[in-house]
Amino acid sequence: MSDIVYIRGLRADAVIGVYEWERHIRQTLVIDLEMRFSTREAAASDALPDALDYHAVATRVRAMVEENTLQLIEGLAEGIAAALIAEFGISWLRLKLAKPGAVPWAEEVGVVIERSCLPQ
């Protein structure tokens, strides 16, 4: 299966960072997701229950970002990836989590991780 459902440019505000001043403000993070999920059933049925509901995924990711208490984006990215795989039946995902403005001379900094569901 090579179908990919994606979300690009998802924005959410978080308290995140290692510096004391960062613990008192909300910063906008930008998330891009690519998720392996078969689209065959949804294509055949034209029914949302057979699809990966990207609105539900985006809502879940925004909630996780907005409730975040971690300092590092690495931990937040791991938590998001684990939750999406467990809750939405995604077999693989690539997640880019960017922190625009974190370094004054760079447009953005961040992490890109790939995770997959381990066979049980």
C-alpha positions as CSV (number, residue, x, y, z in Angstrom):
1,M,0.0,0.0,0.0
2,S,1.4,3.4,-0.9
3,D,-1.5,5.7,-0.4
4,I,-0.7,8.9,1.5
5,V,-3.1,11.3,3.2
6,Y,-1.5,14.6,4.1
7,I,-2.0,17.7,6.1
8,R,0.4,20.7,5.4
9,G,0.8,23.9,7.3
10,L,-1.3,23.0,10.4
11,R,-0.8,25.8,12.9
12,A,-1.2,25.6,16.7
13,D,0.1,27.6,19.6
14,A,2.1,26.0,22.4
15,V,4.1,26.9,25.5
16,I,7.3,25.3,24.5
17,G,11.0,26.0,24.9
18,V,13.9,25.7,27.3
19,Y,14.4,29.4,28.1
20,E,12.5,30.9,31.1
21,W,10.9,33.6,28.9
22,E,9.5,30.9,26.6
23,R,7.6,29.3,29.5
24,H,5.5,32.4,29.8
25,I,4.4,32.9,26.2
26,R,2.6,30.9,23.5
27,Q,4.5,30.2,20.2
28,T,3.0,29.1,16.9
29,L,4.2,25.7,15.7
30,V,3.7,24.5,12.2
31,I,3.0,20.8,11.5
32,D,3.1,18.9,8.2
33,L,1.9,15.3,8.2
34,E,2.1,12.5,5.7
35,M,0.2,9.4,6.8
36,R,0.1,6.0,5.0
37,F,-3.5,4.9,5.0
38,S,-5.3,2.9,2.3
39,T,-7.8,5.1,0.4
40,R,-9.4,2.2,-1.5
41,E,-12.3,1.6,0.8
42,A,-13.2,5.2,1.0
43,A,-12.9,5.6,-2.8
44,A,-15.3,2.7,-3.3
45,S,-17.8,3.6,-0.6
46,D,-17.6,7.4,-0.7
47,A,-18.1,7.2,3.1
48,L,-16.2,9.1,5.7
49,P,-16.0,6.1,8.2
50,D,-13.9,4.3,5.5
51,A,-11.4,7.2,5.2
52,L,-8.8,8.7,7.4
53,D,-10.7,11.7,8.7
54,Y,-8.1,14.5,8.3
55,H,-10.3,16.9,10.2
56,A,-10.3,14.6,13.2
57,V,-6.5,14.1,12.9
58,A,-5.9,17.9,12.7
59,T,-8.2,18.5,15.7
60,R,-6.3,15.9,17.7
61,V,-2.9,17.3,16.8
62,R,-3.9,20.9,17.6
63,A,-5.2,19.7,21.0
64,M,-1.9,18.0,21.8
65,V,0.1,21.0,20.8
66,E,-2.1,23.4,22.7
67,E,-2.0,21.2,25.9
68,N,1.8,20.7,25.6
69,T,4.0,21.0,28.7
70,L,7.2,19.7,27.3
71,Q,10.2,21.9,26.7
72,L,11.5,20.3,23.5
73,I,9.8,19.8,20.1
74,E,11.4,16.4,19.8
75,G,9.2,15.1,22.7
76,L,6.1,16.7,21.3
77,A,6.7,15.2,17.9
78,E,7.1,11.7,19.4
79,G,3.9,12.1,21.4
80,I,1.9,13.2,18.4
81,A,3.3,10.4,16.2
82,A,2.5,7.7,18.8
83,A,-1.0,9.1,19.4
84,L,-1.9,9.2,15.7
85,I,-0.6,5.7,15.0
86,A,-2.5,4.3,18.0
87,E,-5.8,6.3,17.6
88,F,-6.2,6.4,13.8
89,G,-4.8,3.1,12.6
90,I,-2.1,4.7,10.6
91,S,0.6,2.3,9.6
92,W,3.4,4.9,8.9
93,L,3.8,8.6,9.2
94,R,6.2,11.4,8.5
95,L,5.8,14.4,10.8
96,K,7.5,17.7,10.4
97,L,7.2,20.0,13.4
98,A,8.6,23.5,12.9
99,K,9.2,26.4,15.3
100,P,9.3,29.5,13.1
101,G,11.3,32.4,14.6
102,A,13.2,30.3,17.1
103,V,16.5,31.3,15.5
104,P,16.5,35.0,14.3
105,W,18.5,34.3,11.2
106,A,16.5,31.3,10.1
107,E,12.9,31.1,8.7
108,E,12.2,28.1,10.9
109,V,13.8,25.2,12.8
110,G,12.4,21.9,13.7
111,V,12.4,18.2,13.4
112,V,11.2,15.6,10.9
113,I,10.5,12.1,12.1
114,E,9.2,9.0,10.5
115,R,7.4,6.3,12.6
116,S,5.6,3.1,11.8
117,C,3.3,0.8,13.6
118,L,5.3,-2.2,14.9
119,P,3.8,-5.6,14.2
120,Q,2.3,-7.2,17.4
